[in-house]
Amino acid sequence: MNTETIVENKKSIQFDLTTSPHLHSQWSTAKVMWFVNLALVPCIASALIFFGVQQILIMLVAVLFAVGTEATVQAIRKKKVTLLDGSAALTGLLLSLTLPPNFSLSATAIGSVVAIGLGKQIFGGIGYNIFNPALVGRAFLQAAFPVQITTWTKPNYAVDSVTSATPLAAFKFDKLLTETYSLALGNVGGSLGETSAIAVLIGGIFLIAIGIVNWRIPASMIVGIFLFGGSLWLINPQQYPSPVFQIFAGSFLFGAMFMATDWVTSPITAKGMWIYGLGISLILILIRTFGGLPEGVMYSILFMNAFVPIINRYTHPRIFGELKEVKK
Amino acid sequence: MSSKTFRGGVHPKEYKELTEHLAFEYFPAPDEIILPLSQHLGKEAKPLVKKGDEVIIGQLVAQADGFISAPIHSSVNGKVLSIGKEVTPLGFPKDSIVIKSSENSADKKFSFPPLDPETITPDEIRQRVAEAGIVGQGGAAFPTYVKLSPPKDKVINVVIINGCECEPYLTRDYRFMIERHDDLISGLKLIMKALGVKRGVIGIEDNKPEAIKILSHKVKYEDGIEVISLKTKYPQGAEKMLIKAVTGKEVPPGKLPMDVGAVIQNIGTAIAIHDAVIKGEPLTHAALTVSGLGICKPKNLYVPVGTPIQNIIEFCGGVTEDAVKIIVGGPMMGIAQYDLQAPVMKATSGILVLTKKEVAESEETPCLRCGQCVDACPLNLMPTKLVRYTQLKRYEDAEGIGITVCMECGTCAFTCPANIPLVQWIRLGKQKVLQMQKERAAVK
């Protein structure tokens, strides 16, 4: 007798025979990606409010070219085209939010093609890339269009003290401090989606709450800023900005919530996440303090991305009941 | 009271509301029962009957073979039809005794002489547990008297009754705690007496406040027995997790609970011990939950061991239009069934009929290295890495990072957003590693 005779109203039933567990959290790659896109809505809003609705064009171009590149490469490689998983769209959107207001649309398109093509698909697509694709795209633009990408439009509702310079540049070159209130709100010069700390935090805390972002990465980065930036500040508060300024100014929070936490390019162990986050902050403080550039979030994350495989290798958790940690 | 727990784990939707309010019903004797000779861990039992023999309820039909084995008793009055390979819920056929039940003989029944709990000795308890064929009711079906006979050099200081029932859907242990709390405490006292232990703990997940309330009240005047509330989290009922939550101690890989001074018994096992010692009944019935959105009438049942799953599903009104999967056991560790002629065994705790909506299978995508499996693994393993090594056939590396420690609880695969069948891969890797270890031992 087999399952087909089980009940009269179900003559030809064929039962699934997959193995346990038979339940699932009901998360999927696509669902995760779309939720991260959703978490960026406050940042999109702040960009449109402070820099004008025309900035939506940069985002649209970035997303369209990212998705288009992904589909093209997948078609050429005869792989399944995964337009709807939201991952290429996310890369495009993230890239656009790190660009200056009124950035050239053609350069934006190039950035998206590089982000997906060289940042992601060349490694084999989703899950296989070493570096954060959006940051690869941005690093390329930084090298190719060094002037354009550091030209900051004044926000619509800027307070008097802030000119077109970003708060970090204002401090670095003129020792001008921007008020934390403005940094929190976002009416300062900077990249499209990164100026408003409040908008970034709303999205970031949402992702932590639903379990997509592991709290350890932003937490370790913030601890790192207090540790490294704070020490410098204690040594000479005139010369070095306070850790609070370091956290609220520039791309730090956006990087901590949306860039460093990219699953594929961050560590998988708890201890590893702490090392990674502290490492990013250390390099960031070094660049901001002693480097030629006022900002260094992008480079410090890309730098630590390279160390992720080795961090994972040496931070195996202690197996339950085992006295020593696994060394492999 | 704050609830104790362990690190890691997940919290799947519970679905306990389908059956938690339903009292046990007795399932009527089926036309035919199938008794596999191996319903326990260890050696299969040796049949004592042959084709054509008349048997009665409670009669010994197969005897234990060696120390780690258990005897089997008939759960119906009837006649032996055959002895041979029959399908089992474990997925592969095993030697079984098939008994055709006869009518009008319901009054015939074999039982042991009842024993007095006041004067009984530890050896008498062990002997009765052995001859009643009691096996662990938590699923692994380890012969219970072996657990009650620890080697002389092991000091046991606590008996923990596992009232977690952390698998979704299952409410059998909950119903036992509500309906048979006195028998449960009596069983626990017998276990403590057999082991010479002064401390007994009943650990219950905090999603069962009613059970915690009743049992806390009942043990108030019992010496050395306490009820501990545990956080509702899967796999809280896994032995290692339960011991960690209750005693703070970790059972090392490859070791047993008794190595850290603990013995764990399931709620159902404690009640079976009570029934065997105080009432003289051998283990002939399985208490189980029939649930899932795919079954028409979910129930908690006492079923004669050996009853085909098919009969039970019919008794519960059949399956719904959208049923896609039938599972024996819980949804996290149970086994999907391909033949509903498979019988209920002594340790069967549930039969679930799941719909597409509950199973929610989605397409597998590449690993996103999100680390959710690492975060969730209660044994602190790195499931994604174990799977990677298995896929690359790097079995020695998999062994090095602890693949054999995995208990296949399913927590990792449950969390995986890429829907990778992690447990399936790890099982494969484990098999290969165990094979490798065997070959290594053979060379030496």
Interface residues (C-beta under 8 A of the other chain):
Chain A: M1 N2 T3 I6 V7 N9 K10 I13 F15 D16 L17 T18 T19 S20 P21 H22 L23 H24 S25 Q26 W27 S28 T29 K31 V32 D85 G125 I126 G127 Y128 G211 N214 W263 V264 T265 S266 P267 I268 T269 A270 M273 N312 H316 P317 R318 I319 F320 G321 E322 L323 V326 K328
Chain B: V10 P12 K13 P168 K240 K244 E250 V251 P252 P253 K255 Q310 I313 E314 G318 V319 E321 A323 V324 K325 I326 I327 G329 P331 M332 M333 G334 I335 A336 Q337 Y338 D339 L340 Q341 L352 L354 E358 V359 A360 E361 S362 E363 T365 P366 C367 L368 R369 C370 G371 Q372 V374 D375 P378 L379 N380 L381 M382 T384 K385 D397 G400 I401 G402 V405 E408 G410 T411 A413 F414 T415 C416 P417 A418 N419 P421 V423 Q424 R427
